[in-house]
Amino acid sequence: MKLDEYVGRIVRLRKHAFKDVARFDLERGVSVQNRFLVAKVSAGKRELICYGENLRVTISARDVVLV
């Protein structure tokens, strides 16, 4: 799948990637669900910019799974 085809879709992060995100949020006292909307593709870096609840994540395309 081309990276542009991820834009507008809901994804979840692979387990190891989500652990890193969730650990950061637990330190802030915030709980986060593993569902993100892909908003944009970072040009040239093969990364997706995703939003979930009150969180923005830039993640490698290989670390996401379509829901």
N, C-alpha and C positions, 0 to 999 in steps of 0.2 A: 504494500500500500504506500502511495506517495504521501509525504508529510502533509501536504496541503489538504489532503482528504481527511485528516484528523480534526481540522478546524470546525468548531460547532458541535463536536461529538463529546459524549460523556466517556471518561476513561477512569480506570483505577490504577494505582501505582502497584508495581510488583512489591512483594513483601519486604525485601531489604530496603527499597527506596522509601516505602511508607513508614518503616520504623524510624528512619532518620527524621522525617517530617513530624511524625507523632511525638518523638522524644523532645524536639524543640518546643512544640506546643504544650506539652505537659509541664515543662519548666515555666511557661507563662501562665499555667493554670487553665488552659483552653483545651477542650476536647475537639478532635477533628475526625470527620468521616472520610473514608477512602473513596471519594467520588469527586471528580474534577471535570470542569468544562474546559476544553482546549480552545483558547481564544486566538492564538497566534503561533506562527512558526518563526523561530529565531533564524534569520537569514544566515546561511553558511555554517552554522554551528550544529545543525541537526538536533536542535532542542525545541521542545514544545513549551509554550507559556500557558499555564493552566490556572484556573481559579476554582477554589472550593470554599464555600462558606465565607469566612473572612480572611482567606489565605491566598497568596499568589505564589506559585511554584514554577521554577524553570527546571525542566527535567529532560533527560535524554529520551528519545523516542523508543529506545529498546527497553526502557523501564516502565512502560505503560501497557495496559491491556484494555481493549475496547470493551465496554459494558454492553 
